[in-house]
Amino acid sequence: MLLSHAKRYIEARLDASTLNIDAICNIVGVSRRTLYRLFETEGGVVHYIQSRRLERIRSILANPRDVRRISDIAADFGFLRGDHFARAFKQQYGKAHVSLGNW
């Protein structure tokens, strides 16, 4: 129950700069230690958040009507450096599925 509550909170705020461990703990009503324990099977809470953000970015990039620059989309989800985004994206999806030419 706590895990699903935390996941719903995270999902609704993937593009929020205020999404952080303390905010999640406050909303869910658990300590950091408990939150970390809840997300152990997900690879950790930070990993889970990044993975969900990358998935959301991937779905946006797949939309041909969205003509925003990749850097703008990535920045909306907390990836402020192109190399960090490219590395994380490649790690999650294997070879990079997007051209970073319009970064």
Biopython code that builds the backbone (N, CA, C, O; Angstrom):
import numpy as np
from Bio.PDB.StructureBuilder import StructureBuilder

atoms = [
    (1, "MET", "N", (0.824, -1.184, 0.000)),
    (1, "MET", "CA", (0.000, 0.000, 0.000)),
    (1, "MET", "C", (0.874, 1.255, 0.000)),
    (1, "MET", "O", (0.621, 2.174, -0.779)),
    (2, "LEU", "N", (1.883, 1.311, 0.848)),
    (2, "LEU", "CA", (2.779, 2.467, 0.890)),
    (2, "LEU", "C", (3.550, 2.621, -0.421)),
    (2, "LEU", "O", (3.725, 3.731, -0.925)),
    (3, "LEU", "N", (4.003, 1.503, -0.959)),
    (3, "LEU", "CA", (4.752, 1.542, -2.209)),
    (3, "LEU", "C", (3.884, 2.075, -3.340)),
    (3, "LEU", "O", (4.342, 2.917, -4.114)),
    (4, "SER", "N", (2.658, 1.614, -3.454)),
    (4, "SER", "CA", (1.797, 2.100, -4.530)),
    (4, "SER", "C", (1.472, 3.583, -4.345)),
    (4, "SER", "O", (1.366, 4.318, -5.327)),
    (5, "HIS", "N", (1.316, 4.023, -3.109)),
    (5, "HIS", "CA", (1.077, 5.442, -2.839)),
    (5, "HIS", "C", (2.283, 6.262, -3.278)),
    (5, "HIS", "O", (2.128, 7.304, -3.914)),
    (6, "ALA", "N", (3.470, 5.800, -2.944)),
    (6, "ALA", "CA", (4.699, 6.497, -3.333)),
    (6, "ALA", "C", (4.836, 6.532, -4.856)),
    (6, "ALA", "O", (5.211, 7.562, -5.416)),
    (7, "LYS", "N", (4.542, 5.443, -5.517)),
    (7, "LYS", "CA", (4.652, 5.388, -6.978)),
    (7, "LYS", "C", (3.658, 6.329, -7.648)),
    (7, "LYS", "O", (4.000, 6.986, -8.631)),
    (8, "ARG", "N", (2.453, 6.404, -7.140)),
    (8, "ARG", "CA", (1.464, 7.331, -7.702)),
    (8, "ARG", "C", (1.933, 8.775, -7.543)),
    (8, "ARG", "O", (1.806, 9.582, -8.464)),
    (9, "TYR", "N", (2.468, 9.089, -6.383)),
    (9, "TYR", "CA", (2.985, 10.439, -6.129)),
    (9, "TYR", "C", (4.115, 10.755, -7.105)),
    (9, "TYR", "O", (4.135, 11.829, -7.705)),
    (10, "ILE", "N", (5.043, 9.836, -7.264)),
    (10, "ILE", "CA", (6.176, 10.024, -8.171)),
    (10, "ILE", "C", (5.684, 10.202, -9.604)),
    (10, "ILE", "O", (6.108, 11.124, -10.301)),
    (11, "GLU", "N", (4.805, 9.335, -10.033)),
    (11, "GLU", "CA", (4.308, 9.366, -11.409)),
    (11, "GLU", "C", (3.649, 10.708, -11.738)),
    (11, "GLU", "O", (3.812, 11.233, -12.840)),
    (12, "ALA", "N", (2.925, 11.245, -10.800)),
    (12, "ALA", "CA", (2.228, 12.521, -11.022)),
    (12, "ALA", "C", (3.166, 13.713, -11.040)),
    (12, "ALA", "O", (2.775, 14.805, -11.454)),
    (13, "ARG", "N", (4.406, 13.516, -10.595)),
    (13, "ARG", "CA", (5.336, 14.643, -10.466)),
    (13, "ARG", "C", (6.685, 14.395, -11.137)),
    (13, "ARG", "O", (7.693, 14.967, -10.721)),
    (14, "LEU", "N", (6.717, 13.568, -12.146)),
    (14, "LEU", "CA", (7.982, 13.248, -12.803)),
    (14, "LEU", "C", (8.696, 14.477, -13.346)),
    (14, "LEU", "O", (9.926, 14.510, -13.392)),
    (15, "ASP", "N", (7.944, 15.473, -13.753)),
    (15, "ASP", "CA", (8.570, 16.663, -14.320)),
    (15, "ASP", "C", (8.688, 17.805, -13.309)),
    (15, "ASP", "O", (8.984, 18.938, -13.686)),
    (16, "ALA", "N", (8.462, 17.515, -12.047)),
    (16, "ALA", "CA", (8.537, 18.551, -11.013)),
    (16, "ALA", "C", (9.934, 18.619, -10.411)),
    (16, "ALA", "O", (10.510, 17.596, -10.040)),
    (17, "SER", "N", (10.467, 19.813, -10.319)),
    (17, "SER", "CA", (11.788, 19.974, -9.709)),
    (17, "SER", "C", (11.732, 19.718, -8.202)),
    (17, "SER", "O", (12.761, 19.501, -7.562)),
    (18, "THR", "N", (10.528, 19.747, -7.648)),
    (18, "THR", "CA", (10.365, 19.520, -6.206)),
    (18, "THR", "C", (10.261, 18.043, -5.845)),
    (18, "THR", "O", (10.145, 17.697, -4.670)),
    (19, "LEU", "N", (10.303, 17.170, -6.850)),
    (19, "LEU", "CA", (10.250, 15.737, -6.566)),
    (19, "LEU", "C", (11.599, 15.310, -5.999)),
    (19, "LEU", "O", (12.608, 15.308, -6.704)),
    (20, "ASN", "N", (11.604, 14.952, -4.727)),
    (20, "ASN", "CA", (12.824, 14.488, -4.084)),
    (20, "ASN", "C", (12.459, 13.523, -2.948)),
    (20, "ASN", "O", (11.286, 13.338, -2.622)),
    (21, "ILE", "N", (13.454, 12.937, -2.378)),
    (21, "ILE", "CA", (13.258, 11.925, -1.345)),
    (21, "ILE", "C", (12.472, 12.480, -0.158)),
    (21, "ILE", "O", (11.547, 11.833, 0.332)),
    (22, "ASP", "N", (12.836, 13.667, 0.302)),
    (22, "ASP", "CA", (12.142, 14.242, 1.460)),
    (22, "ASP", "C", (10.666, 14.486, 1.169)),
    (22, "ASP", "O", (9.814, 14.227, 2.019)),
    (23, "ALA", "N", (10.361, 14.980, -0.020)),
    (23, "ALA", "CA", (8.961, 15.225, -0.379)),
    (23, "ALA", "C", (8.174, 13.922, -0.398)),
    (23, "ALA", "O", (7.045, 13.870, 0.090)),
    (24, "ILE", "N", (8.756, 12.887, -0.949)),
    (24, "ILE", "CA", (8.076, 11.583, -1.008)),
    (24, "ILE", "C", (7.854, 11.061, 0.406)),
    (24, "ILE", "O", (6.762, 10.593, 0.725)),
    (25, "CYS", "N", (8.862, 11.134, 1.245)),
    (25, "CYS", "CA", (8.735, 10.674, 2.633)),
    (25, "CYS", "C", (7.612, 11.418, 3.353)),
    (25, "CYS", "O", (6.811, 10.808, 4.061)),
    (26, "ASN", "N", (7.556, 12.730, 3.171)),
    (26, "ASN", "CA", (6.523, 13.527, 3.829)),
    (26, "ASN", "C", (5.129, 13.136, 3.375)),
    (26, "ASN", "O", (4.228, 12.979, 4.199)),
    (27, "ILE", "N", (4.947, 12.979, 2.085)),
    (27, "ILE", "CA", (3.623, 12.647, 1.539)),
    (27, "ILE", "C", (3.197, 11.239, 1.947)),
    (27, "ILE", "O", (2.048, 11.022, 2.333)),
    (28, "VAL", "N", (4.112, 10.293, 1.863)),
    (28, "VAL", "CA", (3.784, 8.898, 2.167)),
    (28, "VAL", "C", (3.746, 8.669, 3.675)),
    (28, "VAL", "O", (3.076, 7.755, 4.154)),
    (29, "GLY", "N", (4.470, 9.503, 4.416)),
    (29, "GLY", "CA", (4.480, 9.371, 5.864)),
    (29, "GLY", "C", (5.411, 8.296, 6.376)),
    (29, "GLY", "O", (5.099, 7.571, 7.320)),
    (30, "VAL", "N", (6.586, 8.207, 5.718)),
    (30, "VAL", "CA", (7.579, 7.205, 6.128)),
    (30, "VAL", "C", (8.942, 7.875, 6.268)),
    (30, "VAL", "O", (9.163, 8.982, 5.776)),
    (31, "SER", "N", (9.833, 7.191, 6.937)),
    (31, "SER", "CA", (11.210, 7.675, 7.057)),
    (31, "SER", "C", (11.964, 7.369, 5.764)),
    (31, "SER", "O", (11.509, 6.583, 4.932)),
    (32, "ARG", "N", (13.116, 8.001, 5.616)),
    (32, "ARG", "CA", (13.971, 7.713, 4.458)),
    (32, "ARG", "C", (14.312, 6.225, 4.398)),
    (32, "ARG", "O", (14.254, 5.593, 3.343)),
    (33, "ARG", "N", (14.662, 5.696, 5.544)),
    (33, "ARG", "CA", (15.052, 4.284, 5.605)),
    (33, "ARG", "C", (13.920, 3.382, 5.118)),
    (33, "ARG", "O", (14.152, 2.439, 4.362)),
    (34, "THR", "N", (12.700, 3.678, 5.554)),
    (34, "THR", "CA", (11.556, 2.880, 5.122)),
    (34, "THR", "C", (11.312, 3.051, 3.627)),
    (34, "THR", "O", (11.022, 2.079, 2.929)),
    (35, "LEU", "N", (11.429, 4.275, 3.136)),
    (35, "LEU", "CA", (11.234, 4.516, 1.703)),
    (35, "LEU", "C", (12.259, 3.737, 0.891)),
    (35, "LEU", "O", (11.914, 3.103, -0.106)),
    (36, "TYR", "N", (13.509, 3.783, 1.315)),
    (36, "TYR", "CA", (14.547, 3.034, 0.605)),
    (36, "TYR", "C", (14.249, 1.537, 0.621)),
    (36, "TYR", "O", (14.463, 0.846, -0.375)),
    (37, "ARG", "N", (13.765, 1.050, 1.733)),
    (37, "ARG", "CA", (13.414, -0.367, 1.847)),
    (37, "ARG", "C", (12.255, -0.722, 0.907)),
    (37, "ARG", "O", (12.260, -1.783, 0.283)),
    (38, "LEU", "N", (11.267, 0.165, 0.811)),
    (38, "LEU", "CA", (10.115, -0.072, -0.066)),
    (38, "LEU", "C", (10.538, -0.243, -1.521)),
    (38, "LEU", "O", (9.939, -1.025, -2.260)),
    (39, "PHE", "N", (11.562, 0.483, -1.926)),
    (39, "PHE", "CA", (11.981, 0.475, -3.328)),
    (39, "PHE", "C", (13.168, -0.445, -3.609)),
    (39, "PHE", "O", (13.743, -0.387, -4.696)),
    (40, "GLU", "N", (13.538, -1.275, -2.669)),
    (40, "GLU", "CA", (14.674, -2.184, -2.886)),
    (40, "GLU", "C", (14.489, -3.039, -4.128)),
    (40, "GLU", "O", (15.426, -3.197, -4.910)),
    (41, "THR", "N", (13.302, -3.594, -4.326)),
    (41, "THR", "CA", (13.074, -4.469, -5.479)),
    (41, "THR", "C", (13.021, -3.700, -6.797)),
    (41, "THR", "O", (13.069, -4.301, -7.870)),
    (42, "GLU", "N", (12.923, -2.387, -6.720)),
    (42, "GLU", "CA", (12.890, -1.531, -7.910)),
    (42, "GLU", "C", (14.280, -1.002, -8.254)),
    (42, "GLU", "O", (14.433, -0.224, -9.195)),
    (43, "GLY", "N", (15.281, -1.415, -7.505)),
    (43, "GLY", "CA", (16.636, -0.918, -7.718)),
    (43, "GLY", "C", (16.932, 0.347, -6.942)),
    (43, "GLY", "O", (17.980, 0.964, -7.132)),
    (44, "GLY", "N", (16.027, 0.734, -6.077)),
    (44, "GLY", "CA", (16.180, 1.944, -5.276)),
    (44, "GLY", "C", (15.239, 3.032, -5.764)),
    (44, "GLY", "O", (14.816, 3.032, -6.920)),
    (45, "VAL", "N", (14.918, 3.951, -4.875)),
    (45, "VAL", "CA", (13.952, 4.998, -5.213)),
    (45, "VAL", "C", (14.506, 5.960, -6.257)),
    (45, "VAL", "O", (13.769, 6.388, -7.146)),
    (46, "VAL", "N", (15.766, 6.305, -6.171)),
    (46, "VAL", "CA", (16.360, 7.217, -7.145)),
    (46, "VAL", "C", (16.384, 6.565, -8.523)),
    (46, "VAL", "O", (16.075, 7.205, -9.527)),
    (47, "HIS", "N", (16.748, 5.305, -8.561)),
    (47, "HIS", "CA", (16.749, 4.561, -9.820)),
    (47, "HIS", "C", (15.337, 4.492, -10.402)),
    (47, "HIS", "O", (15.145, 4.668, -11.605)),
    (48, "TYR", "N", (14.364, 4.236, -9.551)),
    (48, "TYR", "CA", (12.981, 4.158, -10.009)),
    (48, "TYR", "C", (12.537, 5.490, -10.631)),
    (48, "TYR", "O", (11.939, 5.507, -11.706)),
    (49, "ILE", "N", (12.828, 6.588, -9.958)),
    (49, "ILE", "CA", (12.440, 7.910, -10.468)),
    (49, "ILE", "C", (13.109, 8.169, -11.815)),
    (49, "ILE", "O", (12.448, 8.595, -12.762)),
    (50, "GLN", "N", (14.397, 7.919, -11.908)),
    (50, "GLN", "CA", (15.098, 8.153, -13.168)),
    (50, "GLN", "C", (14.537, 7.267, -14.270)),
    (50, "GLN", "O", (14.347, 7.724, -15.397)),
    (51, "SER", "N", (14.276, 6.033, -13.961)),
    (51, "SER", "CA", (13.740, 5.110, -14.952)),
    (51, "SER", "C", (12.381, 5.570, -15.468)),
    (51, "SER", "O", (12.116, 5.514, -16.669)),
    (52, "ARG", "N", (11.531, 6.020, -14.570)),
    (52, "ARG", "CA", (10.205, 6.516, -14.963)),
    (52, "ARG", "C", (10.329, 7.800, -15.777)),
    (52, "ARG", "O", (9.581, 8.000, -16.735)),
    (53, "ARG", "N", (11.255, 8.660, -15.409)),
    (53, "ARG", "CA", (11.465, 9.885, -16.180)),
    (53, "ARG", "C", (11.951, 9.563, -17.589)),
    (53, "ARG", "O", (11.482, 10.156, -18.561)),
    (54, "LEU", "N", (12.879, 8.635, -17.699)),
    (54, "LEU", "CA", (13.378, 8.239, -19.017)),
    (54, "LEU", "C", (12.267, 7.627, -19.857)),
    (54, "LEU", "O", (12.191, 7.876, -21.060)),
    (55, "GLU", "N", (11.420, 6.844, -19.248)),
    (55, "GLU", "CA", (10.295, 6.244, -19.978)),
    (55, "GLU", "C", (9.349, 7.329, -20.479)),
    (55, "GLU", "O", (8.874, 7.262, -21.613)),
    (56, "ARG", "N", (9.074, 8.317, -19.651)),
    (56, "ARG", "CA", (8.197, 9.418, -20.066)),
    (56, "ARG", "C", (8.835, 10.201, -21.217)),
    (56, "ARG", "O", (8.157, 10.557, -22.181)),
    (57, "ILE", "N", (10.137, 10.465, -21.112)),
    (57, "ILE", "CA", (10.841, 11.167, -22.188)),
    (57, "ILE", "C", (10.777, 10.356, -23.472)),
    (57, "ILE", "O", (10.528, 10.904, -24.545)),
    (58, "ARG", "N", (10.996, 9.082, -23.367)),
    (58, "ARG", "CA", (10.964, 8.209, -24.543)),
    (58, "ARG", "C", (9.603, 8.280, -25.229)),
    (58, "ARG", "O", (9.529, 8.336, -26.456)),
    (59, "SER", "N", (8.542, 8.277, -24.455)),
    (59, "SER", "CA", (7.209, 8.337, -25.060)),
    (59, "SER", "C", (6.969, 9.698, -25.719)),
    (59, "SER", "O", (6.302, 9.773, -26.751)),
    (60, "ILE", "N", (7.498, 10.758, -25.143)),
    (60, "ILE", "CA", (7.371, 12.088, -25.753)),
    (60, "ILE", "C", (8.152, 12.129, -27.069)),
    (60, "ILE", "O", (7.665, 12.651, -28.072)),
    (61, "LEU", "N", (9.362, 11.575, -27.056)),
    (61, "LEU", "CA", (10.187, 11.579, -28.261)),
    (61, "LEU", "C", (9.569, 10.747, -29.383)),
    (61, "LEU", "O", (9.826, 11.001, -30.560)),
    (62, "ALA", "N", (8.768, 9.770, -29.026)),
    (62, "ALA", "CA", (8.119, 8.922, -30.026)),
    (62, "ALA", "C", (6.934, 9.620, -30.693)),
    (62, "ALA", "O", (6.409, 9.138, -31.696)),
    (63, "ASN", "N", (6.521, 10.744, -30.138)),
    (63, "ASN", "CA", (5.389, 11.485, -30.686)),
    (63, "ASN", "C", (5.892, 12.417, -31.788)),
    (63, "ASN", "O", (6.564, 13.403, -31.487)),
    (64, "PRO", "N", (5.589, 12.135, -33.046)),
    (64, "PRO", "CA", (6.111, 12.967, -34.134)),
    (64, "PRO", "C", (5.553, 14.394, -34.139)),
    (64, "PRO", "O", (6.128, 15.272, -34.783)),
    (65, "ARG", "N", (4.472, 14.635, -33.450)),
    (65, "ARG", "CA", (3.902, 15.987, -33.399)),
    (65, "ARG", "C", (4.604, 16.867, -32.368)),
    (65, "ARG", "O", (4.449, 18.088, -32.390)),
    (66, "ASP", "N", (5.360, 16.271, -31.484)),
    (66, "ASP", "CA", (6.098, 17.048, -30.488)),
    (66, "ASP", "C", (7.430, 17.443, -31.115)),
    (66, "ASP", "O", (8.290, 16.591, -31.339)),
    (67, "VAL", "N", (7.599, 18.700, -31.393)),
    (67, "VAL", "CA", (8.784, 19.163, -32.112)),
    (67, "VAL", "C", (9.786, 19.886, -31.211)),
    (67, "VAL", "O", (10.703, 20.546, -31.700)),
    (68, "ARG", "N", (9.610, 19.761, -29.911)),
    (68, "ARG", "CA", (10.566, 20.389, -28.995)),
    (68, "ARG", "C", (11.936, 19.749, -29.136)),
    (68, "ARG", "O", (12.069, 18.592, -29.535)),
    (69, "ARG", "N", (12.933, 20.521, -28.802)),
    (69, "ARG", "CA", (14.296, 20.000, -28.799)),
    (69, "ARG", "C", (14.438, 18.963, -27.683)),
    (69, "ARG", "O", (13.802, 19.072, -26.634)),
    (70, "ILE", "N", (15.266, 17.976, -27.921)),
    (70, "ILE", "CA", (15.512, 16.935, -26.920)),
    (70, "ILE", "C", (16.018, 17.553, -25.626)),
    (70, "ILE", "O", (15.631, 17.123, -24.539)),
    (71, "SER", "N", (16.873, 18.553, -25.733)),
    (71, "SER", "CA", (17.423, 19.177, -24.530)),
    (71, "SER", "C", (16.329, 19.822, -23.694)),
    (71, "SER", "O", (16.392, 19.794, -22.465)),
    (72, "ASP", "N", (15.335, 20.396, -24.339)),
    (72, "ASP", "CA", (14.234, 21.015, -23.597)),
    (72, "ASP", "C", (13.385, 19.969, -22.885)),
    (72, "ASP", "O", (12.993, 20.147, -21.732)),
    (73, "ILE", "N", (13.114, 18.896, -23.581)),
    (73, "ILE", "CA", (12.326, 17.815, -22.981)),
    (73, "ILE", "C", (13.095, 17.207, -21.807)),
    (73, "ILE", "O", (12.548, 17.036, -20.718)),
    (74, "ALA", "N", (14.359, 16.886, -22.037)),
    (74, "ALA", "CA", (15.184, 16.283, -20.984)),
    (74, "ALA", "C", (15.283, 17.217, -19.783)),
    (74, "ALA", "O", (15.191, 16.768, -18.640)),
    (75, "ALA", "N", (15.468, 18.509, -20.031)),
    (75, "ALA", "CA", (15.579, 19.479, -18.935)),
    (75, "ALA", "C", (14.287, 19.540, -18.131)),
    (75, "ALA", "O", (14.325, 19.718, -16.914)),
    (76, "ASP", "N", (13.152, 19.395, -18.795)),
    (76, "ASP", "CA", (11.866, 19.386, -18.089)),
    (76, "ASP", "C", (11.793, 18.259, -17.064)),
    (76, "ASP", "O", (11.049, 18.346, -16.086)),
    (77, "PHE", "N", (12.566, 17.207, -17.293)),
    (77, "PHE", "CA", (12.551, 16.057, -16.403)),
    (77, "PHE", "C", (13.831, 15.948, -15.572)),
    (77, "PHE", "O", (14.143, 14.885, -15.035)),
    (78, "GLY", "N", (14.561, 17.046, -15.472)),
    (78, "GLY", "CA", (15.692, 17.095, -14.563)),
    (78, "GLY", "C", (17.042, 16.744, -15.156)),
    (78, "GLY", "O", (18.039, 16.732, -14.434)),
    (79, "PHE", "N", (17.107, 16.457, -16.451)),
    (79, "PHE", "CA", (18.392, 16.159, -17.088)),
    (79, "PHE", "C", (18.916, 17.448, -17.700)),
    (79, "PHE", "O", (18.533, 17.812, -18.812)),
    (80, "LEU", "N", (19.786, 18.134, -16.981)),
    (80, "LEU", "CA", (20.252, 19.441, -17.419)),
    (80, "LEU", "C", (21.496, 19.370, -18.295)),
    (80, "LEU", "O", (21.836, 20.337, -18.976)),
    (81, "ARG", "N", (22.171, 18.229, -18.280)),
    (81, "ARG", "CA", (23.375, 18.050, -19.101)),
    (81, "ARG", "C", (23.110, 16.974, -20.146)),
    (81, "ARG", "O", (22.613, 15.893, -19.831)),
    (82, "GLY", "N", (23.444, 17.280, -21.372)),
    (82, "GLY", "CA", (23.221, 16.341, -22.470)),
    (82, "GLY", "C", (23.936, 15.021, -22.294)),
    (82, "GLY", "O", (23.373, 13.967, -22.591)),
    (83, "ASP", "N", (25.172, 15.060, -21.814)),
    (83, "ASP", "CA", (25.924, 13.818, -21.648)),
    (83, "ASP", "C", (25.302, 12.931, -20.582)),
    (83, "ASP", "O", (25.296, 11.708, -20.720)),
    (84, "HIS", "N", (24.781, 13.530, -19.528)),
    (84, "HIS", "CA", (24.128, 12.743, -18.474)),
    (84, "HIS", "C", (22.859, 12.080, -19.013)),
    (84, "HIS", "O", (22.618, 10.898, -18.768)),
    (85, "PHE", "N", (22.051, 12.848, -19.746)),
    (85, "PHE", "CA", (20.842, 12.282, -20.330)),
    (85, "PHE", "C", (21.176, 11.164, -21.311)),
    (85, "PHE", "O", (20.590, 10.084, -21.237)),
    (86, "ALA", "N", (22.106, 11.408, -22.226)),
    (86, "ALA", "CA", (22.462, 10.416, -23.244)),
    (86, "ALA", "C", (22.962, 9.123, -22.606)),
    (86, "ALA", "O", (22.600, 8.030, -23.040)),
    (87, "ARG", "N", (23.794, 9.253, -21.576)),
    (87, "ARG", "CA", (24.322, 8.073, -20.890)),
    (87, "ARG", "C", (23.209, 7.293, -20.196)),
    (87, "ARG", "O", (23.151, 6.067, -20.296)),
    (88, "ALA", "N", (22.328, 8.000, -19.496)),
    (88, "ALA", "CA", (21.227, 7.341, -18.782)),
    (88, "ALA", "C", (20.268, 6.681, -19.763)),
    (88, "ALA", "O", (19.814, 5.560, -19.531)),
    (89, "PHE", "N", (19.960, 7.369, -20.857)),
    (89, "PHE", "CA", (19.045, 6.829, -21.864)),
    (89, "PHE", "C", (19.636, 5.573, -22.496)),
    (89, "PHE", "O", (18.953, 4.561, -22.655)),
    (90, "LYS", "N", (20.904, 5.655, -22.852)),
    (90, "LYS", "CA", (21.568, 4.500, -23.467)),
    (90, "LYS", "C", (21.646, 3.330, -22.495)),
    (90, "LYS", "O", (21.466, 2.180, -22.896)),
    (91, "GLN", "N", (21.909, 3.609, -21.233)),
    (91, "GLN", "CA", (21.985, 2.546, -20.236)),
    (91, "GLN", "C", (20.633, 1.851, -20.075)),
    (91, "GLN", "O", (20.574, 0.630, -19.926)),
    (92, "GLN", "N", (19.560, 2.620, -20.105)),
    (92, "GLN", "CA", (18.239, 2.021, -19.916)),
    (92, "GLN", "C", (17.740, 1.291, -21.152)),
    (92, "GLN", "O", (17.072, 0.264, -21.032)),
    (93, "TYR", "N", (18.054, 1.808, -22.345)),
    (93, "TYR", "CA", (17.471, 1.250, -23.567)),
    (93, "TYR", "C", (18.486, 0.620, -24.500)),
    (93, "TYR", "O", (18.166, 0.355, -25.658)),
    (94, "GLY", "N", (19.694, 0.375, -24.035)),
    (94, "GLY", "CA", (20.712, -0.192, -24.905)),
    (94, "GLY", "C", (21.300, 0.907, -25.753)),
    (94, "GLY", "O", (21.678, 1.960, -25.240)),
    (95, "LYS", "N", (21.380, 0.668, -27.053)),
    (95, "LYS", "CA", (21.896, 1.737, -27.909)),
    (95, "LYS", "C", (20.930, 2.906, -27.893)),
    (95, "LYS", "O", (19.725, 2.725, -27.714)),
    (96, "ALA", "N", (21.444, 4.069, -28.075)),
    (96, "ALA", "CA", (20.600, 5.264, -28.056)),
    (96, "ALA", "C", (19.567, 5.176, -29.160)),
    (96, "ALA", "O", (19.914, 4.988, -30.326)),
    (97, "HIS", "N", (18.307, 5.310, -28.804)),
    (97, "HIS", "CA", (17.218, 5.253, -29.767)),
    (97, "HIS", "C", (16.855, 6.615, -30.333)),
    (97, "HIS", "O", (15.936, 6.736, -31.143)),
    (98, "VAL", "N", (17.557, 7.605, -29.917)),
    (98, "VAL", "CA", (17.278, 8.941, -30.422)),
    (98, "VAL", "C", (18.566, 9.567, -30.900)),
    (98, "VAL", "O", (19.646, 9.303, -30.372)),
    (99, "SER", "N", (18.432, 10.381, -31.883)),
    (99, "SER", "CA", (19.577, 11.152, -32.334)),
    (99, "SER", "C", (19.670, 12.400, -31.476)),
    (99, "SER", "O", (18.687, 13.124, -31.318)),
    (100, "LEU", "N", (20.811, 12.646, -30.938)),
    (100, "LEU", "CA", (20.987, 13.829, -30.097)),
    (100, "LEU", "C", (21.438, 15.012, -30.942)),
    (100, "LEU", "O", (21.943, 16.003, -30.416)),
    (101, "GLY", "N", (21.254, 14.904, -32.255)),
    (101, "GLY", "CA", (21.645, 15.980, -33.151)),
    (101, "GLY", "C", (20.886, 17.271, -32.901)),
    (101, "GLY", "O", (21.430, 18.355, -33.116)),
    (102, "ASN", "N", (19.639, 17.178, -32.451)),
    (102, "ASN", "CA", (18.894, 18.406, -32.185)),
    (102, "ASN", "C", (18.886, 18.711, -30.692)),
    (102, "ASN", "O", (17.931, 19.278, -30.159)),
    (103, "TRP", "N", (19.953, 18.329, -30.044)),
    (103, "TRP", "CA", (20.112, 18.577, -28.621)),
    (103, "TRP", "C", (20.281, 20.055, -28.438)),
    (103, "TRP", "O", (20.435, 20.523, -27.310)),
]
sb = StructureBuilder()
sb.init_structure("model")
sb.init_model(0)
sb.init_chain("A")
sb.init_seg("    ")
for serial, (resi, resn, name, xyz) in enumerate(atoms, 1):
    if name == "N":
        sb.init_residue(resn, " ", resi, " ")
    sb.init_atom(name, np.array(xyz, "f"), 0.0, 1.0, " ", f" {name:<3s}", serial, name[0])
structure = sb.get_structure()
